[in-house]
Amino acid sequence: MLRVDDSVMPSERPSPLVNAAQRLVGRIEALVDEVAKLRADNAALRREVRDAVALLEAASTGASNGTGELVGRAVGHSSKVANGRRRRGRAAKGRATPAEVTGDVVRAVIVKLGEATASEIAAEITAAGAPVGGRAVRFLAERAGATTRVGEDGQRRYRLG
């Protein structure tokens, strides 16, 4: 038979409970040290944020007072051609679809409805509070990975998978 440790009496060996408690105390001490370091980092970051906010506020007040230099066209500049006529053309309209309507939103509505036309998807999104049209939905659905099939009524229907 194999003897483990004849020189140490069983009463002198540390209990497994004592060993576990000592390991736990060591881990807690390490966590306390880590929390102290994180608090110091947090204080430094708070100072940096305060400095950045103060800088932005100073820049904002300087620009609104007229002391800051503004970037852009000179005042009074018009878009006239050399012969004195105004340019004709349409100005860019910008984004007509609300920024919160993304491919992920369209994908979620398609998942909810199963299979739907662009106008049905647009109606669901509009009912949720973001007005959008069918054309934008068609654009977003194709880029969101929806497959298209022509239904029995001749309309395109979108579905995932």
C-alpha positions in Angstrom: 0.0 0.0 0.0 1.2 3.5 -0.8 1.8 5.9 2.1 1.3 9.6 1.3 3.0 11.5 4.1 4.0 9.8 7.2 5.9 12.7 8.7 2.9 15.0 9.0 0.1 14.1 11.3 -3.5 14.4 9.9 -4.2 17.1 12.5 -1.3 19.2 11.3 -2.4 19.2 7.6 -4.4 22.3 6.5 -8.0 21.6 6.0 -9.4 21.9 2.4 -11.7 24.6 3.7 -8.8 26.6 5.0 -7.0 26.3 1.7 -10.1 27.4 -0.2 -10.5 30.4 2.2 -6.9 31.4 1.7 -7.3 31.3 -2.1 -10.4 33.3 -1.8 -8.7 36.0 0.3 -5.9 36.2 -2.3 -8.4 36.7 -5.1 -10.2 39.4 -3.1 -7.0 41.2 -2.5 -6.2 41.1 -6.2 -9.6 42.5 -7.0 -9.2 45.3 -4.5 -5.9 46.3 -6.1 -7.5 46.2 -9.6 -10.5 48.3 -8.4 -8.0 50.9 -7.0 -6.2 51.1 -10.4 -9.5 51.4 -12.3 -10.6 54.2 -10.0 -7.4 56.1 -10.7 -7.9 55.6 -14.5 -11.5 56.7 -14.1 -10.4 59.9 -12.4 -7.9 60.6 -15.1 -10.5 60.1 -17.8 -13.0 62.3 -16.0 -10.4 65.1 -16.0 -9.8 64.6 -19.7 -13.5 64.8 -20.5 -13.9 67.9 -18.4 -11.0 69.6 -20.3 -12.5 68.5 -23.6 -15.9 69.9 -22.7 -14.4 73.2 -21.6 -12.5 73.4 -24.9 -15.6 72.8 -26.9 -17.6 75.3 -24.9 -14.8 77.9 -25.4 -14.8 77.2 -29.1 -18.6 77.4 -29.3 -18.7 80.8 -27.5 -15.8 82.1 -29.6 -17.6 81.1 -32.8 -20.9 82.6 -31.7 -19.3 85.9 -30.6 -17.7 86.3 -34.0 -14.2 86.0 -32.7 -13.7 82.6 -34.1 -12.9 82.1 -37.8 -15.7 80.4 -39.7 -15.0 78.0 -42.5 -17.1 78.2 -45.6 -18.0 80.7 -48.4 -17.5 84.4 -48.0 -20.6 86.4 -47.1 -22.4 87.7 -50.1 -21.0 85.1 -52.5 -23.6 84.0 -55.0 -23.5 81.2 -57.5 -23.3 83.4 -60.5 -21.6 82.4 -63.7 -19.0 84.8 -65.2 -21.5 86.3 -67.7 -23.8 87.4 -64.8 -26.4 84.8 -65.1 -27.5 82.6 -62.2 -26.8 78.9 -62.4 -29.8 76.7 -62.9 -30.2 73.4 -61.3 -31.6 71.6 -58.4 -30.0 71.7 -55.0 -29.3 68.3 -53.4 -32.3 67.2 -51.4 -30.4 65.2 -48.8 -31.6 62.0 -47.3 -35.3 61.5 -47.7 -35.5 58.3 -45.6 -35.2 58.8 -41.9 -31.8 57.8 -40.5 -33.4 55.3 -38.1 -34.8 53.3 -41.0 -31.9 50.9 -41.9 -31.5 47.6 -43.5 -31.7 45.9 -40.1 -35.1 47.6 -39.5 -36.4 46.4 -42.9 -35.0 42.9 -42.2 -36.8 42.8 -38.8 -40.1 43.8 -40.4 -39.7 41.1 -43.1 -39.1 38.6 -40.3 -42.2 39.8 -38.5 -44.4 39.7 -41.6 -42.9 36.6 -43.2 -43.4 37.7 -46.8 -44.6 41.1 -47.8 -44.5 43.8 -50.5 -42.5 46.9 -50.2 -45.6 49.0 -49.5 -46.7 46.6 -46.7 -43.2 46.8 -45.1 -43.3 50.6 -45.5 -46.7 50.8 -43.9 -45.5 48.7 -40.9 -42.4 50.9 -40.4 -44.5 54.1 -40.9 -47.0 52.8 -38.3 -44.1 52.4 -35.9 -43.3 56.1 -36.2 -40.7 56.5 -39.0 -42.4 57.6 -42.3 -40.8 55.8 -45.2 -41.9 54.9 -48.8 -41.9 51.7 -50.8 -39.0 52.8 -53.0 -36.7 53.2 -50.0 -37.9 49.8 -48.7 -37.1 48.1 -52.0 -33.6 49.6 -51.9 -33.0 48.7 -48.3 -34.5 45.2 -48.6 -32.3 44.2 -51.5 -29.2 45.3 -49.5 -30.4 43.6 -46.3 -30.3 40.2 -48.1 -34.0 39.7 -48.8 -34.9 37.6 -51.7 -37.5 38.8 -54.2 -40.1 36.9 -56.0 -43.0 38.0 -58.1 -46.3 37.1 -56.5 -49.5 35.9 -58.2 -50.7 39.5 -58.3 -47.6 40.7 -60.2 -46.1 42.6 -57.2 -42.6 41.9 -55.9 -42.6 40.2 -52.5 -39.7 40.2 -50.2 -38.7 37.4 -47.8 -35.6 36.3 -46.0 -33.9 33.0 -46.9 
